[in-house]
Amino acid sequence: MSVAPDETSPPPAGPPPRLIDAGLRVAGGLVAVVAGTVSGVLELLLATVRVAGQLIGVSVLVAIGANIVLSWFAREAVGRRWSVALPAVPWFLLMAVAAVRTSEGDLLLAGDNWVGLVMIVAGAMTFAVMGFRQILAVPTVRVGD
């Protein structure tokens, strides 16, 4: 009895598996970038939520939780250690733009909004910790790499 595969069957039709894998990684990276942007916008909207006239820190919790999930997703989808930057860069850009006053005088995150300031620090620290953990992690060997 032979253990060699049956050579009479034709090769599978369709694109090669490496091309599919690369396409899925690119798509996952794009999803991570869009999700980082959406997360930043949602956190900016929640930074001004008040209950009984007092600011509540719901956006801080959303920033920490979303940034953990986004960092994990980017690493799993792209398969590279640097992928934590994909959701982090648009998030940081949104926070930087939100802190700058426009020519009309509009400002999304004022300096007297403690929730916004804590949200930026907590979100940045979350991305930093997740990136550091991914850099120190033992490399995973994937089938086909």
N, C-alpha and C positions, 0 to 999 in steps of 0.2 A: 504494500500500500504506500502510495507516495504522499508526501506532505506538501508538495509544490502546488501552487494554485492552478486551477484549470486555465490553460492558455487559449482555449478555444473560444472563450467568451470575449466579446468586443469590449474595448475600454469604455468607461462610462461617458455618456454624452454630456455636454455642458462645459462651462468654464472650468479651468483647473482650480483645485481647492485653495491654492495660494492666492489666487486672484479674488476669490470669494472672501477669504480671511482678511485680505487687505481692505477690501471694500467695507466689510463689517467694522473693521477697526476705524476707518475714516468716518463712517457713519456714527459710530459710538463717540468719537472725538467731537463731531459736530453737535451731537445731542448734549454732550457735556458742556460745550461752550454756550449753547442756547439755554440750557438749564442753569448755568451760572449767572447768565444775564437775567433770566426770569426770577431767580432766587434773590438777586440783588434788588430788583425792582419791588418785589413783594416785601422784602425787609425794610426798604425805604418807606413804603406805604404804611407798614405796621409800626414804624418808629414814633408816630404821633398819636397812637391809640391811647385814649384816656378812659378811665372808669371813675365816675364820680369826681371828675375834674383833675384827677391825678394820672400822670403818665405811668403806664405799666410796661414792664420789660419783655413783652411777648416777642418782639423782634429779635431780642438777644437770644432767646431760646431757639427761635426759628433759624437764626444765623448759625448757631452752633450745630444744630441737628442737620440742617440742609448742607452745610459745608462738609460735615463728616460723610454724609451719603454721597454727595457729589464727588468728593475725593476718592471714595471707594469705587464708585461707578466708573469714573474715568480710568482708574488703574485696571479694573476688570475688563472694560470695553476696549481700551487701547493696548493694554498689555505692556506698557512701558512705565518706568519709575517716574519720569518727568511729566507724566500725564496729569498730575495734580495741578499743573499750571493751566490746563485747558479751562476748567471752570473758575480758577482763581483770578486769572488776568482780567476777564470782563467784570468780575465782581469788584476787584480793586479799582478798575477804571470808573465804574458806576459810583463807587463811594467817593472817589476823588472829585468827580464832576458834581456830585451832590453837595459837596462841601464848599464849592466856589460860587460866589454871588454873580448872577448874570448882570448885564448892563441895565436891565429893568429893575434890579434890586431883589429878584427872586432868589430864594435859598432853600434847598431841600432839607439840609441838616444844619441847624443853627448850633452855635457853640453852647447855648444854654439848655440844650436838649440832652440830658444825661443818658437817655436811652440810646440815642443815635451814637454818641461817643462810645458807650460801652459796647454797642453792637459792632462798631468798626473794630475795636480792639479785640473783642471775643471772636469775631469772624476771621480776622487776620491771624490770630493765634491758633485758631482751629486749622486753617490751611497750613500754617507753619508746622504744627505738630504732625498733621497727617503727612505732609511732605517729608518731614524728618523720619517718620516711621517707615515710609516707603523706601527711603534711601537706605536705611539700616536693615531692612527686611532681607531675609535670605532669598536669593533669586529663585523663582519658580521655573521649572522646566516644563514647557508645554509640548504636547505631541505635535510633531511636524515642524518645530523650530530648529 
